């Protein structure tokens, strides 16, 4: 008879459940399970009303940090209505001499600096408001609407802005979004569009781009991920209208986030990719507060948009603010934890990478993978949102040549910690994901 039956029973339970330690979570990365191609990940060059931010835009080290360290491959910029302050009523010509393209400064010089070293940088312009003389309220602020008799003038305005930006700054405009958040009247630059007004404006701008040979692509509606409001803009588009667009874009994320597939389905039905072109709102600390999640949740938002929304691009709101804030990734030139969370994706997932579908596992473990065939790289980003460390086994399938992975980790106590190289043995990697952390595995194929 055992002297301690309780101890024996505990030992037997441990053996039966294989639970003396945490159970390893199996993760399969099959490079044949290809999904969307990533166009880029980036930020918005905003804050032009803040002197300290304006000063940073003129500093090459700041531009270099955004390009080389953060790894932003998209920069979003507001199209200032002030570039054409004076009424010009002939919509048949561009009349570039009536524009003042210096109003794109200072972010334009910042963009030019990045583009000089990375010509693949994608610049996207978003319209906050047409010029005041084109609007029903004769103001760029407080909503108002685009006057129907000024729709062709606005279309020419958009064409001239894209061509003039490239002429003066040497950087092509990859895409233009017709209107930022068309449902909101704000005290800052804003304009209201019904779904039908948005549709008619898309037609006019697309026609102007064709007439003036503007290679810039068009996006819409750039409304919040509101259900069902965002969908009303899509439902108003005829098939020929969708063909005039390059992508459908959305802000923030749906509530609940598990509704992302509805947005992807609507874009797929229209025959267009989905882009997420603005979000913010996280606490600048790693874990945040009970009422405002932090940087770890920002990583979760990127994961959900790319995996469940199958977005081809993801763009954050502000690069920087004077102090740590819910709106920016940096405090002036100092990275916050949100910067580090975004960097796990931005730096290692380059344009042209294809997302690899991964079967879902434990809810607290969120894993995404991206294969860049031309660069011969494989990026695996793993989040552990739970309160306990989690051992995982990553099995690589149809991935010849990927044997070594550089490991980077961020958590409440580590920021971009370089942990050395993990080696794949017989096509498998075994690592432990610390509680509430983000880990990136970056492999070069042979």
Secondary structure as UniProt FT lines:
FT   HELIX           5..17
FT   STRAND          25..30
FT   TURN            31..32
FT   STRAND          34..37
FT   STRAND          40..44
FT   TURN            48..49
FT   HELIX           51..57
FT   HELIX           60..64
FT   HELIX           65..70
FT   STRAND          74..79
FT   HELIX           81..84
FT   TURN            91..92
FT   HELIX           96..98
FT   HELIX           101..104
FT   TURN            105..106
FT   HELIX           107..117
FT   TURN            119..120
FT   STRAND          122..127
FT   HELIX           132..134
FT   TURN            136..137
FT   STRAND          145..146
FT   HELIX           148..150
FT   HELIX           151..169
FT   STRAND          175..177
FT   TURN            182..183
FT   HELIX           195..211
FT   TURN            212..213
FT   STRAND          217..224
FT   TURN            227..228
FT   HELIX           229..235
FT   HELIX           239..244
FT   STRAND          247..251
FT   HELIX           257..259
FT   HELIX           260..270
FT   STRAND          273..278
FT   HELIX           295..307
FT   STRAND          313..321
FT   STRAND          328..331
FT   TURN            332..333
FT   STRAND          334..335
FT   HELIX           337..346
FT   TURN            347..348
FT   TURN            351..352
FT   STRAND          354..356
FT   TURN            363..364
FT   STRAND          365..372
FT   TURN            373..376
FT   STRAND          377..384
FT   STRAND          390..397
FT   TURN            400..401
FT   STRAND          404..410
FT   STRAND          417..423
FT   TURN            426..427
FT   STRAND          428..433
FT   TURN            435..436
FT   STRAND          437..444
//
